[in-house]
Amino acid sequence: MNKKPGPPANPTDMKTTSLILLGLLSLGPGAQAQTYVSDWFTLDGGGGTSSNSQYSVSGTLGQPDTGTMSGGQFTLHGGFWGILAAVPTPGAPLLTVTRTTTNTVVVSWPGPEAGWKLHWTESLSTTPILCTEIAPPYATSATNLCFVEPVPVGHRFYRLHKP
């Protein structure tokens, strides 16, 4: 089926359509922009980003600027960031480390797994790596064993070890 091209568009009709669309767009809800200001900052290397669906903040490991900035409903605490991490052990259950919104750390692994003990260390740079055992009993959920503690200061590495 072949269609023949129609007559060229009437310039007056196009202007009218454009004006109607412009009028409809101007009736939409007005958006009010908000301005966020950081009065001081440094440019440093490294670091990372923390974000949610609306906001994002980036910082640097070891940045020397410490203190608190606040305004309105927002507060930013500056200082040193710590590392919380799971160190995989061959043959061990998968270890997960999660920081909660209540400033605790939850270290969990699938259970029940008999014989595995949770260990931690502040450094992975010594030879041998010196770890401290976190003695059982561990808390249990429907499918996991877990250990909960307040967020530690500095670095904390966790692993499972079977003696």
C-alpha positions as a Markdown table, in Angstrom:
| # | Residue | x | y | z |
|---|---|---|---|---|
| 1 | Met | 0.0 | 0.0 | 0.0 |
| 2 | Asn | 1.6 | 3.3 | -1.1 |
| 3 | Lys | 0.7 | 6.5 | 0.7 |
| 4 | Lys | 1.0 | 9.7 | -1.1 |
| 5 | Pro | 2.6 | 12.5 | 0.9 |
| 6 | Gly | 0.1 | 15.0 | 2.3 |
| 7 | Pro | 0.2 | 18.7 | 1.8 |
| 8 | Pro | 3.0 | 20.6 | 3.5 |
| 9 | Ala | 2.2 | 21.7 | 7.1 |
| 10 | Asn | 0.5 | 25.0 | 7.5 |
| 11 | Pro | 2.9 | 27.4 | 9.4 |
| 12 | Thr | 0.0 | 29.0 | 11.2 |
| 13 | Asp | -1.1 | 25.5 | 12.5 |
| 14 | Met | 2.4 | 24.8 | 13.7 |
| 15 | Lys | 2.7 | 28.1 | 15.6 |
| 16 | Thr | -0.7 | 27.4 | 17.3 |
| 17 | Thr | 0.4 | 23.9 | 18.2 |
| 18 | Ser | 3.7 | 25.2 | 19.6 |
| 19 | Leu | 2.0 | 27.9 | 21.7 |
| 20 | Ile | -0.5 | 25.3 | 23.1 |
| 21 | Leu | 2.4 | 23.0 | 24.1 |
| 22 | Leu | 4.3 | 25.8 | 25.6 |
| 23 | Gly | 1.2 | 26.9 | 27.6 |
| 24 | Leu | 0.7 | 23.4 | 28.9 |
| 25 | Leu | 4.3 | 23.0 | 29.9 |
| 26 | Ser | 4.1 | 26.3 | 31.9 |
| 27 | Leu | 1.1 | 25.0 | 33.8 |
| 28 | Gly | 3.2 | 22.1 | 35.4 |
| 29 | Pro | 4.3 | 22.3 | 39.0 |
| 30 | Gly | 7.2 | 24.6 | 39.6 |
| 31 | Ala | 10.4 | 23.1 | 40.9 |
| 32 | Gln | 12.4 | 25.1 | 43.4 |
| 33 | Ala | 16.2 | 24.5 | 43.3 |
| 34 | Gln | 18.1 | 24.2 | 46.5 |
| 35 | Thr | 21.7 | 25.3 | 46.9 |
| 36 | Tyr | 24.2 | 23.3 | 49.0 |
| 37 | Val | 27.5 | 24.9 | 50.0 |
| 38 | Ser | 30.6 | 23.5 | 51.5 |
| 39 | Asp | 32.5 | 26.5 | 53.0 |
| 40 | Trp | 35.9 | 24.7 | 53.1 |
| 41 | Phe | 37.4 | 21.6 | 51.5 |
| 42 | Thr | 40.7 | 20.0 | 50.4 |
| 43 | Leu | 41.6 | 18.1 | 47.3 |
| 44 | Asp | 43.2 | 14.8 | 48.2 |
| 45 | Gly | 43.8 | 11.5 | 46.5 |
| 46 | Gly | 42.0 | 8.2 | 47.2 |
| 47 | Gly | 38.8 | 7.8 | 49.1 |
| 48 | Gly | 35.3 | 6.8 | 48.1 |
| 49 | Thr | 31.7 | 7.8 | 47.8 |
| 50 | Ser | 28.7 | 7.2 | 50.0 |
| 51 | Ser | 25.3 | 7.8 | 48.5 |
| 52 | Asn | 21.6 | 7.0 | 48.6 |
| 53 | Ser | 18.8 | 7.7 | 46.1 |
| 54 | Gln | 19.0 | 11.5 | 46.6 |
| 55 | Tyr | 22.5 | 12.5 | 47.8 |
| 56 | Ser | 26.1 | 11.6 | 47.4 |
| 57 | Val | 29.2 | 12.6 | 49.4 |
| 58 | Ser | 32.8 | 11.8 | 48.5 |
| 59 | Gly | 35.8 | 11.8 | 50.8 |
| 60 | Thr | 39.3 | 10.7 | 51.1 |
| 61 | Leu | 41.1 | 8.1 | 53.2 |
| 62 | Gly | 43.5 | 9.7 | 55.6 |
| 63 | Gln | 42.3 | 13.2 | 54.9 |
| 64 | Pro | 43.6 | 15.6 | 57.6 |
| 65 | Asp | 40.5 | 17.6 | 57.9 |
| 66 | Thr | 38.4 | 16.6 | 60.9 |
| 67 | Gly | 35.4 | 18.3 | 62.4 |
| 68 | Thr | 31.7 | 18.8 | 61.8 |
| 69 | Met | 29.8 | 20.9 | 59.3 |
| 70 | Ser | 26.1 | 21.2 | 59.6 |
| 71 | Gly | 23.2 | 23.3 | 58.3 |
| 72 | Gly | 19.5 | 22.7 | 58.3 |
| 73 | Gln | 18.8 | 19.0 | 58.5 |
| 74 | Phe | 22.3 | 17.9 | 57.3 |
| 75 | Thr | 25.4 | 17.1 | 59.3 |
| 76 | Leu | 28.8 | 16.0 | 57.9 |
| 77 | His | 31.5 | 14.5 | 60.2 |
| 78 | Gly | 35.0 | 14.7 | 58.7 |
| 79 | Gly | 38.0 | 12.7 | 59.6 |
| 80 | Phe | 39.6 | 9.4 | 59.0 |
| 81 | Trp | 37.7 | 6.5 | 57.4 |
| 82 | Gly | 38.2 | 3.0 | 58.6 |
| 83 | Ile | 38.1 | -0.2 | 56.6 |
| 84 | Leu | 35.8 | -3.1 | 57.5 |
| 85 | Ala | 36.4 | -6.1 | 55.3 |
| 86 | Ala | 36.0 | -9.9 | 55.0 |
| 87 | Val | 39.1 | -11.8 | 54.2 |
| 88 | Pro | 38.2 | -15.0 | 52.3 |
| 89 | Thr | 39.6 | -18.3 | 53.6 |
| 90 | Pro | 39.8 | -21.2 | 51.1 |
| 91 | Gly | 37.2 | -23.8 | 51.9 |
| 92 | Ala | 35.4 | -21.6 | 54.4 |
| 93 | Pro | 31.8 | -20.4 | 54.2 |
| 94 | Leu | 31.3 | -17.0 | 52.5 |
| 95 | Leu | 31.8 | -14.2 | 55.1 |
| 96 | Thr | 29.8 | -11.0 | 54.9 |
| 97 | Val | 30.6 | -7.8 | 56.7 |
| 98 | Thr | 27.8 | -5.1 | 56.9 |
| 99 | Arg | 27.7 | -1.7 | 58.6 |
| 100 | Thr | 24.3 | -1.0 | 59.9 |
| 101 | Thr | 22.4 | 2.3 | 60.3 |
| 102 | Thr | 22.7 | 2.0 | 64.1 |
| 103 | Asn | 26.6 | 2.1 | 64.0 |
| 104 | Thr | 27.2 | -1.5 | 64.5 |
| 105 | Val | 29.0 | -4.1 | 62.3 |
| 106 | Val | 27.4 | -7.4 | 61.5 |
| 107 | Val | 29.7 | -10.2 | 60.4 |
| 108 | Ser | 27.7 | -13.2 | 59.2 |
| 109 | Trp | 28.2 | -16.5 | 57.4 |
| 110 | Pro | 25.9 | -19.4 | 56.4 |
| 111 | Gly | 25.3 | -21.8 | 59.2 |
| 112 | Pro | 25.4 | -24.2 | 60.8 |
| 113 | Glu | 29.1 | -24.7 | 59.9 |
| 114 | Ala | 30.8 | -26.7 | 62.6 |
| 115 | Gly | 34.3 | -25.9 | 63.7 |
| 116 | Trp | 34.8 | -22.5 | 62.1 |
| 117 | Lys | 35.9 | -19.7 | 64.4 |
| 118 | Leu | 35.7 | -16.0 | 63.7 |
| 119 | His | 39.0 | -14.1 | 63.8 |
| 120 | Trp | 39.9 | -10.4 | 63.4 |
| 121 | Thr | 43.0 | -8.3 | 62.8 |
| 122 | Glu | 43.7 | -4.6 | 62.3 |
| 123 | Ser | 46.5 | -5.2 | 59.7 |
| 124 | Leu | 47.2 | -7.5 | 56.8 |
| 125 | Ser | 50.8 | -6.3 | 56.4 |
| 126 | Thr | 52.5 | -8.5 | 59.0 |
| 127 | Thr | 54.0 | -11.9 | 58.3 |
| 128 | Pro | 52.4 | -14.0 | 59.6 |
| 129 | Ile | 49.1 | -12.1 | 59.9 |
| 130 | Leu | 48.3 | -11.9 | 63.6 |
| 131 | Cys | 44.6 | -12.6 | 64.3 |
| 132 | Thr | 42.5 | -12.6 | 67.5 |
| 133 | Glu | 39.8 | -15.2 | 67.9 |
| 134 | Ile | 36.2 | -14.0 | 68.7 |
| 135 | Ala | 35.1 | -16.8 | 70.8 |
| 136 | Pro | 31.7 | -18.5 | 70.2 |
| 137 | Pro | 28.8 | -18.8 | 70.8 |
| 138 | Tyr | 27.7 | -16.7 | 67.9 |
| 139 | Ala | 24.2 | -15.3 | 67.4 |
| 140 | Thr | 22.0 | -17.2 | 64.9 |
| 141 | Ser | 19.4 | -16.2 | 62.5 |
| 142 | Ala | 17.2 | -18.5 | 60.3 |
| 143 | Thr | 20.1 | -19.3 | 58.0 |
| 144 | Asn | 23.3 | -17.6 | 59.3 |
| 145 | Leu | 25.6 | -17.4 | 62.2 |
| 146 | Cys | 26.6 | -13.8 | 63.1 |
| 147 | Phe | 28.6 | -11.6 | 65.3 |
| 148 | Val | 27.6 | -8.0 | 66.1 |
| 149 | Glu | 29.8 | -5.3 | 67.6 |
| 150 | Pro | 29.9 | -1.5 | 67.6 |
| 151 | Val | 31.7 | 0.0 | 64.6 |
| 152 | Pro | 35.4 | -0.2 | 65.5 |
| 153 | Val | 37.8 | 2.7 | 65.2 |
| 154 | Gly | 40.4 | 2.2 | 62.4 |
| 155 | His | 40.7 | -0.9 | 60.2 |
| 156 | Arg | 39.1 | -4.3 | 61.0 |
| 157 | Phe | 39.5 | -7.4 | 58.9 |
| 158 | Tyr | 37.5 | -10.5 | 59.7 |
| 159 | Arg | 38.1 | -14.1 | 58.6 |
| 160 | Leu | 36.9 | -17.6 | 59.4 |
| 161 | His | 39.5 | -20.2 | 60.6 |
| 162 | Lys | 39.1 | -23.9 | 61.3 |
| 163 | Pro | 41.7 | -25.1 | 63.7 |
